[in-house]
Amino acid sequence: MESSVEANVRVQRQRQLKQSLARWAESPYLFILPYAVLFSLLIVLPVAVAIALSFTYFNTVEFPKFVGFQNYIDLFTGDTVFLQHAVSNTLLYAVIVGPIGYILAFLLAWMLSQVPHNIRTIYTVIIYSPSVTGPVMMAVVWRVLFSGDRAGYLNYWLLNMNFIQEPLQWLKSPDLLVPIMIFIGLWGSMGVGFLAMLAGLLNIDRTLYEAAYIDGIQNRWQEIFISLFRR
């Protein structure tokens, strides 16, 4: 009698286990599990460790010593380079690359949505290519373009056109480096936003444009308002 009860319990446990495994196999969380694990290991964990170490004195040799907010106090009160250059340059970069990058991505996507499909596909691949190109490879390309000698492409063109008399140190001059970083940031950040906005523009119901033309729309620039404020 006991053996039959134990067998029934074992069968029920196996059935419950199979049902649990089946639910896990059909769960959408299983699909994002690899990404969640990698994101936690490569992004969340390093950021958390960095935040924890910011409250310590750590010289990579001795064990970290807790110092509270002393590092932040020294940073904001004793580091003049941080306050005079790092903060201002970071804010300038964020203000320009963020909003202006989205505006340029939208305008580029809107203009590209007006061209025929075959040509649009070619331009889309060209514009989106910075997002899929390795950062190390693009760093080499930009370094050659902005090289500070006469062999650098930009210096070579400017010298041949007599715009400058001596090669410019593009990547060493503080006055030139920040605008270059902003330009590269705009160039590299438009890919993903451009592709998302292009997909949204191409899915707008064409009857909205037809109704707008009937209501008196006069040029294609007015279509931007339809694209921005559509419901």
C-alpha positions in Angstrom: 0.0 0.0 0.0 2.8 2.4 0.9 4.6 1.6 -2.3 1.6 2.6 -4.4 1.2 5.9 -2.5 4.9 6.7 -3.0 4.5 5.8 -6.7 1.6 8.2 -7.0 3.5 10.9 -5.2 6.4 10.4 -7.5 4.2 10.5 -10.6 2.6 13.7 -9.4 5.9 15.3 -8.7 7.2 14.4 -12.2 4.0 15.7 -13.7 4.3 19.0 -11.8 8.0 19.2 -12.9 7.1 18.7 -16.5 4.3 21.3 -16.3 6.8 23.8 -14.7 9.4 23.1 -17.4 6.7 23.5 -20.1 5.6 26.9 -18.6 9.2 28.0 -18.5 9.8 26.9 -22.1 6.8 29.0 -23.2 7.6 32.0 -21.0 8.8 35.2 -22.8 11.3 35.7 -20.0 13.3 32.8 -21.3 14.0 34.7 -24.5 15.5 37.7 -22.7 17.4 35.6 -20.2 20.7 35.5 -22.2 20.5 39.3 -22.8 19.6 40.0 -19.1 22.5 37.9 -17.9 25.1 39.5 -20.2 23.7 43.0 -19.5 23.9 42.4 -15.8 27.5 41.0 -16.0 28.8 43.6 -18.4 26.9 46.7 -17.5 25.0 46.6 -14.2 27.8 44.8 -12.2 30.6 47.1 -13.3 28.6 50.2 -12.7 27.6 49.0 -9.2 31.2 48.1 -8.4 32.4 51.6 -9.7 29.8 53.3 -7.5 30.8 51.3 -4.5 34.5 52.0 -5.1 33.8 55.7 -5.5 33.2 55.9 -1.7 36.6 54.3 -1.0 40.3 54.9 -1.3 41.6 52.3 -3.7 45.0 52.2 -5.3 44.6 48.8 -7.0 47.2 47.3 -4.5 45.8 47.7 -1.1 42.3 46.7 0.0 39.8 49.5 -0.5 39.3 51.8 2.5 35.9 53.5 3.0 36.3 57.3 2.9 32.6 58.3 2.5 32.0 61.4 0.3 35.6 62.6 0.5 36.4 61.7 -3.2 33.4 63.7 -4.4 34.4 66.6 -2.1 37.9 66.6 -3.5 36.5 66.3 -7.1 34.2 69.4 -6.8 36.4 71.6 -4.6 40.0 70.7 -5.5 40.0 69.6 -9.1 39.9 72.8 -11.2 40.3 71.0 -14.5 37.1 69.0 -13.8 35.0 72.1 -13.0 36.5 74.3 -15.8 36.7 71.9 -18.7 35.2 68.5 -18.0 31.8 69.6 -16.8 31.3 72.3 -19.4 32.5 70.1 -22.3 30.3 67.2 -21.1 27.2 69.5 -20.9 28.0 71.1 -24.2 28.3 67.6 -25.8 25.1 66.4 -24.2 23.1 69.4 -25.2 24.2 69.4 -28.8 24.5 65.6 -29.6 21.2 64.8 -27.7 18.5 67.1 -29.0 20.2 68.2 -32.3 21.0 64.5 -33.0 17.3 63.6 -32.8 16.3 66.6 -34.9 18.8 65.7 -37.6 17.8 62.1 -37.5 14.1 63.0 -38.0 14.8 65.4 -40.8 17.0 62.9 -42.5 14.4 60.2 -42.1 11.7 62.4 -43.4 13.7 63.5 -46.5 14.6 59.9 -47.2 11.0 58.8 -46.9 10.2 60.9 -49.9 12.5 59.1 -52.4 11.6 55.9 -54.3 12.0 52.6 -52.5 15.1 51.2 -54.4 17.1 54.4 -53.8 15.9 54.7 -50.2 17.2 51.2 -49.4 20.7 52.1 -50.6 20.8 55.4 -48.7 19.4 53.7 -45.6 22.3 51.2 -45.6 24.8 53.9 -46.1 23.4 56.1 -43.2 22.9 53.2 -40.8 26.4 51.8 -41.4 28.1 53.8 -38.6 25.9 51.9 -36.1 27.1 48.5 -37.2 30.7 49.4 -37.8 33.2 48.5 -35.1 34.3 51.5 -33.0 38.0 50.6 -33.3 37.7 50.5 -37.0 36.0 53.9 -37.2 38.5 55.4 -34.7 41.3 54.4 -37.2 39.4 56.1 -40.1 38.8 59.3 -38.1 42.4 59.4 -36.9 43.6 59.2 -40.5 41.1 61.9 -41.6 42.1 64.3 -38.8 45.8 63.5 -38.8 47.9 66.5 -37.8 50.5 66.1 -40.6 50.3 66.9 -44.3 49.3 63.3 -45.0 46.0 63.7 -43.2 43.1 63.9 -45.6 41.5 67.0 -44.2 44.9 68.9 -43.9 45.8 67.8 -47.4 42.5 69.1 -48.9 42.7 72.4 -47.0 46.4 72.9 -48.0 45.7 72.2 -51.6 42.8 74.7 -51.6 45.0 77.3 -49.8 42.6 77.6 -46.9 45.5 77.0 -44.5 49.2 77.4 -44.7 50.4 74.9 -42.1 48.8 71.6 -41.0 46.4 71.9 -38.1 46.7 69.7 -35.1 43.0 68.6 -35.1 43.3 66.0 -32.3 45.7 68.0 -30.1 44.2 71.5 -30.0 41.6 72.0 -27.3 39.7 74.5 -29.4 39.4 71.9 -32.3 39.0 68.7 -30.4 35.6 69.4 -28.8 33.9 70.4 -32.1 35.4 67.3 -33.7 34.1 65.0 -30.9 30.6 66.6 -31.2 30.6 66.1 -35.0 31.7 62.5 -34.6 29.0 62.0 -31.9 26.3 63.4 -34.2 27.5 61.2 -37.1 27.6 58.1 -35.0 24.4 58.5 -33.0 22.0 59.2 -35.9 22.0 55.7 -37.2 19.7 54.0 -34.7 17.4 57.0 -34.2 17.2 57.6 -38.0 16.2 54.0 -38.6 13.5 54.0 -36.0 12.1 57.3 -37.2 12.2 56.2 -40.8 10.2 53.1 -39.9 7.6 55.2 -38.1 7.3 57.7 -41.0 6.8 54.9 -43.6 4.0 53.4 -41.5 2.0 56.7 -41.4 -1.4 56.2 -43.0 -1.3 57.9 -46.4 -4.9 59.1 -46.0 -3.7 61.6 -43.5 -1.6 63.3 -46.2 -4.5 63.1 -48.6 -6.8 64.8 -46.1 -4.1 67.4 -45.4 -3.9 68.3 -49.1 -7.6 68.6 -49.3 -7.6 70.9 -46.3 -5.1 73.2 -48.1 -1.5 71.9 -47.4 0.8 73.7 -49.9 4.2 72.1 -49.7 6.0 69.1 -48.4 7.6 70.9 -45.4 4.1 71.2 -43.9 4.0 67.4 -43.9 6.5 67.5 -41.1 3.7 68.6 -38.7 1.6 65.7 -39.8 4.5 63.4 -39.1 5.2 64.9 -35.7 1.7 65.4 -34.4 -0.1 62.4 -35.8 -2.2 60.4 -33.3 
